[in-house]
Amino acid sequence: MSKFAACLCCIFLLSQMAQVEHGFAANQDLATMQQAAEQGDVFVQAYLGWMYANGVGVPQEDRKSLEWFQRASEGIQNAAEQGNPMAQFYLGYMYVEGRGVPKNEQKALEWLHKVAEQGLPIAQFYLGVMHVEGRGVIMFQPLVLMKSQSVSTSSIKKKKTNG
């Protein structure tokens, strides 16, 4: 899976979060979004961080992107710890990309597993992408796995015949 496809998933997720939970349409007035972000709406803060990072609807500005992601990170962390599935997914995404928090693929996997187990399709998809790309996980090695299974199977057979 390419970064482009993962980015498209995040665009969809962020626009849905802003639209459903906060009443914003994808083409919402930037001033209105910034006002909500200034008032502490962490999901809109994260959405603005993504917009500035990717130059969507605004000029691409890494400094502003980082500022918005950092402002969002604490609130999203709190919401994730309280069980908000969208916050859990987005916190996982932030850890994967190092947006507003230090990049940490192990923490990303922990949060993505939590929310994927709750049935959020975008989290299940992104978690699958991480596994396919080997991000934060050991790549699947069929020959090693087959060899270890045959060893454990033969040792079980020996125990059954000896015991």
Secondary structure as the mmCIF struct_conf table of DSSP 4:
data_model
#
loop_
_struct_conf.conf_type_id
_struct_conf.id
_struct_conf.beg_label_comp_id
_struct_conf.beg_label_asym_id
_struct_conf.beg_label_seq_id
_struct_conf.end_label_comp_id
_struct_conf.end_label_asym_id
_struct_conf.end_label_seq_id
HELX_RH_AL_P HELX_RH_AL_P1 LYS A 3 GLN A 16
HELX_RH_PI_P HELX_RH_PI_P1 MET A 17 GLU A 21
HELX_RH_AL_P HELX_RH_AL_P2 HIS A 22 HIS A 22
TURN_TY1_P TURN_TY1_P1 ALA A 26 ASN A 27
HELX_RH_AL_P HELX_RH_AL_P3 LEU A 30 GLU A 38
TURN_TY1_P TURN_TY1_P2 GLN A 39 GLY A 40
HELX_RH_AL_P HELX_RH_AL_P4 VAL A 42 ASN A 54
TURN_TY1_P TURN_TY1_P3 GLY A 55 GLY A 55
BEND BEND1 VAL A 56 VAL A 58
HELX_RH_AL_P HELX_RH_AL_P5 ASP A 62 GLU A 81
TURN_TY1_P TURN_TY1_P4 GLN A 82 GLY A 83
HELX_RH_AL_P HELX_RH_AL_P6 PRO A 85 GLU A 97
TURN_TY1_P TURN_TY1_P5 GLY A 98 GLY A 98
BEND BEND2 ARG A 99 VAL A 101
HELX_RH_AL_P HELX_RH_AL_P7 GLU A 105 GLU A 117
TURN_TY1_P TURN_TY1_P6 GLN A 118 GLY A 119
HELX_RH_AL_P HELX_RH_AL_P8 PRO A 121 GLU A 133
TURN_TY1_P TURN_TY1_P7 GLY A 134 GLY A 134
BEND BEND3 ARG A 135 VAL A 137
HELX_LH_PP_P HELX_LH_PP_P1 ILE A 138 PHE A 140
HELX_RH_AL_P HELX_RH_AL_P9 PRO A 142 ASN A 162
#
